[in-house]
Amino acid sequence: MKIRRFFTLGLVISLMTLVAIGCATNQQTKETAAADTSWQYPQIVDAAFVGQYAKVPMQDDVMIIDSRPYKPKYVKGHIPMAVSMPYTQFDKLTHLLPENKDALLIFYCGGLKCKLSHKAAYKSEAMGYTNVKVFAKGFPGWLEVPGNYASVSVEWVKKQVDSQADMMIVDSRPKRKKYDKGHLPGAISIPTTKFDSMVGELPQDKDKLLVFYCGGLKCKLSHKGAKKSIALGYTNVKVFSTGYPSWKAYVGDQAPAKITAGKEEGSIEIAAFEKILKEDPKSIYLVDVRDADEYALGSFKGAVNIPVENLEAKIKSLPTTKPVVFVCSTGARSGESFYMVQDVRPEMKNVYYLEAEITFNKDGSYKIDEPQS
């Protein structure tokens, strides 16, 4: 009996010892893994340090470098004034680095677990650069700071415009000198010098996406407008930093659709309307002013639904870079929309409506007939 007791006690002690050793080993492994920071670049800076340089104009011999992939990361959001140099393409893009090897280089990527910026920093140091830093918290850490916002690229802006995203684009340049001569589709004019007196033009919804732009990387106006909006409580503010010059370079000079007028004032000829739908539907801004339940049962592809009862409040956001065409089911509500625009924005001359009987079918097809007399 005594032998059995001693054997049992010994077995228990052995098991407890093994468990203790195992726990200690696991803990030691975890601690070793947690302590493995050998891949990190030693010169780490915080968001406040980066913020000193993420300004217009950029200081000479300073470069903020985004090491993440250009698409989809940099395109849809990056630190203002940052240059895209994806780490995977670093060796091909070294010509973008400044000639002065004492220039300040600040690398960042996707956060504390991202190694890309650290790898790029080491490569730059090996090239002879002497003032290299890494913002380890990266883009997520930048956005965590109250008052900070993201810059977006022209590809992202174009995609939002084409998909008719729920947003407000704000042109911060002077209206007569710049905006009236050309601006982004759907953009409204709120010159920064008149911002305080025009805040009523901003949406009531503080979570709505606001995208500010002006005249390019040397222009401060859009950044000032963004900061003022954030101070007012808007939570989804971005700046299209390269602005209108990059938009023109990317999109080109798009010729507006040629409209053949119908018999009634402001109307578009049915045949001309059908030709545009078939050949170049994106050349017009098509607005279906029927009720939402009617629109849900069928409409023209690409048409935006703004019920006529809600139109007046949204007239100021209608684009002026392409013809606006209103449609309904009989020409009554679309005609009313045309005259509503004339009352609110008489300067808009490129506005039309379809005077026709329209039937939308469940299969997506439609039929357009001459209006009943």
C-alpha positions in Angstrom: 0.0 0.0 0.0 2.8 2.4 0.9 4.6 1.6 -2.3 1.4 2.4 -4.3 0.9 5.6 -2.4 4.5 6.7 -3.1 4.1 5.7 -6.8 0.8 7.7 -7.1 2.3 10.7 -5.3 5.4 10.6 -7.5 3.2 10.4 -10.7 1.2 13.4 -9.6 4.4 15.4 -8.8 5.9 14.4 -12.2 2.7 15.5 -14.0 2.6 18.8 -12.2 6.3 19.3 -13.0 5.7 18.7 -16.7 2.7 21.0 -16.7 4.8 23.7 -15.0 7.6 23.3 -17.4 5.2 23.3 -20.4 3.6 26.5 -19.2 6.9 28.1 -18.5 8.1 27.1 -22.0 4.9 28.5 -23.6 5.2 31.7 -21.7 8.9 32.0 -22.6 8.1 31.3 -26.3 5.4 34.0 -26.2 7.7 36.5 -24.5 10.5 35.7 -27.0 8.1 36.2 -29.9 6.8 39.4 -28.4 10.3 40.7 -27.9 11.4 39.9 -31.5 11.6 43.5 -32.9 14.8 43.0 -34.8 13.0 43.8 -38.1 12.0 47.3 -36.8 13.9 50.4 -37.9 15.3 52.1 -34.8 14.3 55.7 -35.7 10.6 55.8 -34.9 8.5 59.0 -34.9 4.9 59.7 -33.9 2.0 61.4 -35.7 2.8 64.8 -34.3 6.2 64.6 -35.9 4.7 63.7 -39.2 2.1 66.4 -38.9 4.9 69.1 -38.9 5.6 68.2 -42.5 2.3 67.0 -43.9 1.5 70.6 -45.0 1.2 72.8 -48.0 3.8 73.7 -49.2 6.1 70.9 -48.4 9.4 71.9 -46.9 12.4 71.5 -49.1 14.3 68.3 -48.6 11.5 66.5 -46.8 9.6 63.5 -48.3 6.8 61.5 -46.7 6.7 58.1 -48.3 3.9 55.6 -48.4 5.3 52.1 -48.7 1.9 50.3 -49.1 0.7 49.1 -52.5 -0.5 52.0 -54.8 -3.8 50.1 -55.4 -5.9 49.7 -53.5 -4.3 51.3 -50.5 -2.6 54.6 -51.4 -5.3 55.5 -54.0 -8.2 55.5 -51.6 -6.4 57.2 -48.7 -3.0 58.4 -47.7 -1.3 61.0 -45.5 -1.5 64.4 -47.2 1.5 65.2 -49.3 2.8 61.6 -49.1 4.4 60.1 -52.2 3.6 56.6 -53.2 6.7 54.3 -53.3 5.4 50.7 -52.8 8.1 48.6 -51.1 7.7 45.9 -53.8 8.6 48.5 -56.4 11.2 50.4 -54.3 14.2 49.5 -56.4 12.4 50.7 -59.6 11.4 54.0 -58.0 14.6 55.2 -56.3 14.7 58.1 -58.8 11.8 59.7 -56.8 14.0 60.1 -53.8 15.7 63.5 -53.3 19.3 64.0 -54.5 20.3 65.4 -51.1 21.3 62.4 -49.0 20.7 64.5 -45.8 17.0 65.1 -46.7 14.4 63.9 -44.2 12.7 60.7 -45.3 9.6 59.6 -43.3 8.3 56.1 -44.3 5.0 54.7 -43.2 2.7 51.8 -44.1 -0.3 49.9 -42.6 0.4 50.1 -38.9 2.5 48.5 -36.1 2.4 45.0 -37.7 3.5 46.2 -41.1 7.1 45.7 -42.1 7.1 47.5 -45.4 8.1 50.9 -44.2 10.9 49.5 -42.0 12.3 47.5 -44.9 12.2 50.6 -47.1 13.9 52.7 -44.4 16.8 50.2 -44.2 17.2 50.2 -48.0 17.3 54.0 -48.0 19.9 54.0 -45.3 22.0 51.6 -47.3 21.8 54.0 -50.2 23.5 56.7 -48.1 20.5 58.6 -46.7 21.3 59.9 -43.2 18.0 61.3 -41.9 15.6 58.4 -42.2 12.5 57.9 -39.9 9.6 55.5 -39.7 6.1 56.4 -38.6 5.4 52.9 -37.2 1.7 53.5 -36.4 1.3 54.3 -40.1 -1.9 55.4 -41.9 -4.3 54.0 -39.2 -2.3 55.9 -36.6 -2.5 59.1 -38.6 -6.3 58.9 -38.7 -6.6 58.2 -35.0 -5.5 61.7 -34.3 -8.4 64.2 -34.0 -8.4 66.7 -36.8 -6.4 64.5 -39.2 -7.8 63.5 -42.6 -6.9 61.5 -45.6 -5.9 62.6 -49.0 -7.3 60.6 -52.0 -6.1 60.1 -55.5 -7.7 61.0 -58.8 -8.5 57.4 -59.7 -10.5 57.1 -56.5 -12.4 60.4 -57.1 -13.2 59.3 -60.7 -14.6 56.1 -59.5 -16.9 57.8 -57.0 -18.0 60.3 -59.6 -18.8 57.5 -62.1 -20.7 55.5 -59.5 -22.6 58.6 -58.4 -21.6 58.0 -54.8 -23.5 59.7 -52.0 -21.0 62.5 -51.4 -20.5 66.2 -51.7 -17.5 67.5 -53.8 -16.4 71.0 -52.8 -14.4 73.3 -55.0 -12.4 75.6 -52.7 -11.1 77.8 -55.5 -12.5 81.3 -56.3 -15.8 80.9 -58.2 -15.5 83.3 -61.1 -11.8 83.0 -61.8 -11.6 79.2 -61.5 -14.8 77.3 -60.7 -16.9 78.9 -63.5 -14.2 78.0 -66.1 -14.2 74.3 -65.2 -14.7 72.0 -62.2 -15.4 68.4 -61.3 -18.8 66.9 -62.1 -21.3 67.6 -59.4 -18.9 69.9 -57.4 -20.4 72.9 -55.6 -18.4 76.1 -55.2 -17.5 77.1 -51.6 -14.5 79.4 -51.9 -12.4 79.1 -48.8 -12.4 82.9 -48.5 -16.3 82.7 -48.2 -16.5 79.5 -46.2 -17.8 81.0 -43.0 -20.7 82.7 -44.8 -21.5 79.7 -46.9 -21.5 76.9 -44.3 -25.3 76.5 -45.0 -24.4 74.9 -48.3 -22.8 71.9 -46.5 -25.1 68.9 -45.8 -27.0 68.6 -42.5 -25.7 65.0 -42.2 -22.4 65.4 -40.4 -21.4 61.8 -41.5 -21.8 62.5 -45.2 -18.6 62.2 -47.3 -17.1 65.5 -48.1 -14.3 65.8 -50.7 -12.4 69.1 -51.0 -10.1 70.1 -53.8 -8.5 73.1 -55.3 -5.6 73.8 -57.7 -3.1 71.1 -56.9 -0.3 70.2 -54.5 0.8 73.8 -54.0 -2.8 75.0 -53.1 -3.8 75.3 -49.5 -7.4 76.2 -50.0 -8.9 72.6 -50.0 -6.9 71.8 -46.8 -8.3 74.9 -45.1 -11.8 74.0 -46.1 -11.4 70.4 -44.8 -10.1 71.6 -41.4 -12.9 74.0 -41.1 -15.4 71.3 -41.8 -13.9 68.9 -39.3 -14.0 71.7 -36.7 -17.8 71.9 -37.5 -18.2 68.3 -36.6 -18.1 66.6 -40.0 -16.6 63.1 -39.6 -15.9 61.9 -43.1 -13.7 64.5 -44.7 -11.1 63.9 -47.4 -8.9 66.1 -49.6 -8.2 65.5 -53.3 -4.8 67.0 -53.0 -3.7 67.0 -56.6 -6.9 68.7 -57.4 -8.4 70.0 -60.7 -5.1 69.9 -62.7 -4.8 66.2 -62.1 -8.5 65.7 -62.9 -8.1 67.3 -66.3 -4.9 65.3 -67.0 -6.6 62.1 -66.0 -10.0 62.5 -67.6 -9.1 64.8 -70.4 -11.3 67.4 -72.1 -14.6 65.6 -72.3 -16.9 67.0 -75.0 -20.5 67.5 -73.7 -23.3 65.7 -75.4 -24.9 67.5 -78.3 -28.5 68.0 -77.4 -31.2 68.4 -80.0 -34.0 70.4 -78.6 -37.6 69.2 -78.7 -40.8 71.2 -79.5 -41.4 72.3 -76.0 -39.2 74.8 -74.1 -36.4 72.9 -72.4 -37.3 69.5 -73.8 -34.9 67.1 -75.6 -35.9 65.4 -78.8 -36.9 61.8 -78.2 -34.7 60.4 -81.0 -31.7 62.4 -79.8 -32.3 61.1 -76.2 -32.5 57.5 -77.4 -29.3 57.9 -79.4 -27.4 59.3 -76.4 -28.6 56.4 -74.2 -27.4 53.9 -76.8 -24.0 55.5 -77.8 -22.8 57.6 -74.8 -25.0 57.5 -71.7 -22.3 58.9 -69.4 -22.2 62.1 -71.4 -25.4 63.3 -69.6 -26.5 63.4 -66.0 -29.8 61.6 -66.0 -32.2 62.2 -63.2 -35.4 60.2 -62.7 -37.8 62.4 -60.7 -40.5 59.8 -60.0 -41.2 58.5 -56.6 -38.8 56.0 -55.1 -41.3 53.1 -55.4 -41.7 53.8 -59.1 -38.0 54.0 -59.6 -37.4 50.7 -57.9 -39.6 48.9 -60.4 -37.4 50.1 -63.3 -35.6 53.0 -64.8 -32.9 54.0 -67.3 -29.5 52.5 -66.6 -27.3 55.0 -64.8 -30.3 57.3 -63.8 -30.2 58.9 -60.4 -33.4 59.0 -58.4 -34.3 62.4 -57.0 -38.1 62.6 -56.5 -39.4 66.0 -57.6 -40.6 66.7 -54.1 -36.9 66.5 -52.9 -35.3 68.2 -55.9 -35.2 71.8 -54.8 -32.9 71.2 -51.9 -30.5 69.3 -54.2 -30.4 71.6 -57.2 -27.3 73.4 -56.1 -25.3 70.1 -56.2 -26.3 69.3 -59.8 -23.3 69.2 -62.2 -22.6 71.8 -64.7 -19.9 70.0 -66.7 -22.5 67.8 -68.6 -26.1 68.3 -69.6 -28.7 67.4 -67.0 -31.8 65.6 -68.3 -34.9 64.9 -66.2 -37.2 62.0 -66.9 -40.5 60.7 -65.4 -43.4 58.7 -66.9 -45.3 61.4 -68.7 -43.2 64.5 -68.9 -45.2 66.3 -66.2 -42.8 66.0 -63.3 -39.7 66.1 -65.5 -41.0 69.4 -67.0 -41.7 70.8 -63.5 -38.1 69.9 -62.6 -36.7 71.8 -65.5 -38.5 75.0 -64.5 -37.6 74.5 -60.9 -33.9 74.6 -61.9 -34.5 77.7 -63.9 -35.9 79.4 -60.8 -33.1 78.3 -58.4 -30.1 78.3 -60.7 -31.0 80.5 -63.8 -27.3 80.4 -64.8 -27.6 76.7 -65.6 -28.3 76.6 -69.4 -27.5 72.9 -70.1 -30.7 71.5 -68.5 -33.4 69.5 -70.3 -36.4 67.2 -69.7 -37.9 64.4 -71.7 -41.5 65.2 -72.8 -42.7 61.6 -73.5 -44.8 58.7 -72.3 -42.4 56.1 -70.9 -43.1 52.5 -69.9 -40.5 50.6 -68.0 -40.7 46.8 -68.1 -39.7 44.2 -65.5 -37.0 42.8 -67.7 -35.2 46.2 -67.8 -36.5 47.2 -71.3 -38.5 50.3 -71.8 -40.7 52.0 -74.4 -40.8 55.7 -75.2 -43.8 57.2 -77.0 -44.7 60.7 -78.1 -46.7 62.5 -75.3 -50.4 62.5 -75.4 -51.9 65.9 -76.5 
